[in-house]
Amino acid sequence: MYIELTYDEDFELNAEEILGKIKLSKDRQAIEEDNTYLDSWIIALIEGLHKIEGNGRVLLDLIEESASLEMERSNELLVIKYKTQKVVLDGVEELRAALKESAQSMILKFRSDENFGQNNLLKQVSAFAAS
């Protein structure tokens, strides 16, 4: 699995509003969302990662989006759904590895921003990246 974050270059990059496009992909499957808050997506995926380990199915609120993100475990597989899109993973660890890499990348991009410490979601992403 790969989580691609493309930051919106039309606006000045800053840690207060991390806008852009997210793409979760594996093989020929993908979930894509443009013009979204990337930190909110990463936080929802982190929350889902923690919640799915004790449940078979979880719905996750994406703060600024009208649709929810859904995760479902079936046997060893993990299915992530958003709107009409889905990605099937080989398990929770595959998501954890991709998510850790994306979180670390996001922190590297914004840690020198003067507003870094004011974004609570980014602080949570940072804690996950360091774990």
C-alpha positions as CSV (number, residue, x, y, z in Angstrom):
1,M,0.0,0.0,0.0
2,Y,1.1,3.5,-0.7
3,I,-0.3,6.8,0.7
4,E,0.5,9.7,-1.6
5,L,0.1,13.3,-0.3
6,T,0.1,16.0,-2.8
7,Y,0.1,19.5,-1.2
8,D,-1.9,22.3,-2.8
9,E,0.7,24.6,-4.3
10,D,-1.9,27.2,-5.2
11,F,-1.8,28.4,-1.6
12,E,1.1,29.1,0.6
13,L,2.0,26.0,2.5
14,N,1.5,26.3,6.2
15,A,0.8,24.1,9.2
16,E,-2.6,25.8,9.9
17,E,-4.3,24.5,6.8
18,I,-2.7,21.5,5.1
19,L,-4.7,21.2,1.9
20,G,-4.1,19.0,-1.0
21,K,-4.9,15.6,-2.6
22,I,-4.6,12.2,-0.9
23,K,-4.4,8.9,-2.7
24,L,-4.4,5.5,-1.0
25,S,-3.4,2.8,-3.5
26,K,-2.5,-0.8,-3.8
27,D,-2.2,-2.6,-7.1
28,R,-5.0,-1.3,-9.3
29,Q,-7.2,-0.1,-6.5
30,A,-7.3,3.5,-5.2
31,I,-9.1,5.9,-3.0
32,E,-8.5,9.5,-4.0
33,E,-9.8,12.8,-2.7
34,D,-8.9,16.3,-4.0
35,N,-9.0,19.6,-2.2
36,T,-9.1,18.1,1.2
37,Y,-7.4,18.6,4.6
38,L,-4.6,16.1,4.6
39,D,-4.0,16.2,8.3
40,S,-7.6,15.2,9.0
41,W,-7.3,12.2,6.7
42,I,-4.1,11.0,8.3
43,I,-5.7,11.4,11.8
44,A,-8.8,9.5,10.7
45,L,-6.5,6.7,9.3
46,I,-4.6,6.6,12.6
47,E,-7.8,6.4,14.6
48,G,-9.1,3.7,12.3
49,L,-5.9,1.7,12.8
50,H,-6.3,1.8,16.6
51,K,-10.0,1.1,16.5
52,I,-10.1,-1.7,13.9
53,E,-7.7,-3.9,16.0
54,G,-10.6,-4.5,18.5
55,N,-13.5,-4.4,16.0
56,G,-14.6,-5.9,12.8
57,R,-15.8,-2.7,11.3
58,V,-15.4,1.0,12.1
59,L,-16.8,4.2,10.6
60,L,-14.4,7.2,10.8
61,D,-15.5,10.9,10.6
62,L,-13.4,13.0,8.2
63,I,-14.0,16.4,9.9
64,E,-14.3,18.5,6.7
65,E,-15.9,15.9,4.4
66,S,-19.5,14.8,4.1
67,A,-18.7,11.1,3.7
68,S,-17.2,8.8,6.3
69,L,-14.2,6.5,5.9
70,E,-15.0,2.9,6.6
71,M,-12.6,0.1,7.6
72,E,-13.6,-3.5,7.8
73,R,-11.5,-6.6,8.8
74,S,-12.3,-9.9,7.2
75,N,-10.1,-12.8,8.0
76,E,-6.6,-11.3,7.6
77,L,-7.7,-8.7,5.0
78,L,-8.4,-5.0,5.8
79,V,-10.8,-3.2,3.5
80,I,-10.8,0.6,3.4
81,K,-13.8,2.3,1.7
82,Y,-14.6,5.9,0.9
83,K,-17.6,6.8,-1.1
84,T,-17.6,4.3,-4.0
85,Q,-13.8,3.7,-3.8
86,K,-12.0,0.9,-1.9
87,V,-8.6,-0.6,-1.3
88,V,-8.1,-4.1,0.0
89,L,-4.9,-4.6,2.1
90,D,-3.2,-7.8,3.4
91,G,-3.8,-6.6,7.0
92,V,-3.5,-4.0,9.6
93,E,0.3,-4.0,9.5
94,E,0.3,-3.0,5.8
95,L,-1.7,0.1,6.7
96,R,0.4,0.9,9.8
97,A,3.6,0.8,7.7
98,A,2.3,3.1,4.9
99,L,0.7,5.4,7.4
100,K,3.9,5.8,9.5
101,E,5.8,6.7,6.3
102,S,3.2,9.3,5.3
103,A,3.0,10.8,8.8
104,Q,6.8,11.1,9.0
105,S,6.8,12.8,5.6
106,M,4.2,15.3,6.7
107,I,6.0,16.1,9.9
108,L,9.3,16.7,8.0
109,K,7.5,19.0,5.6
110,F,5.9,21.2,8.3
111,R,8.0,20.9,11.5
112,S,9.9,24.1,10.8
113,D,6.6,26.1,10.2
114,E,6.0,28.7,12.8
115,N,2.4,27.4,13.2
116,F,3.4,23.8,13.7
117,G,2.7,23.8,17.5
118,Q,-0.7,25.4,17.0
119,N,-2.2,22.6,14.9
120,N,-3.5,19.9,17.2
121,L,-4.0,17.4,14.5
122,L,-0.4,17.8,13.4
123,K,0.7,17.2,17.0
124,Q,-1.2,13.9,16.9
125,V,0.4,13.0,13.5
126,S,3.8,13.8,15.0
127,A,3.2,11.6,18.1
128,F,2.2,8.7,15.7
129,A,5.2,9.3,13.5
130,A,7.5,9.1,16.5
131,S,5.9,5.9,17.9
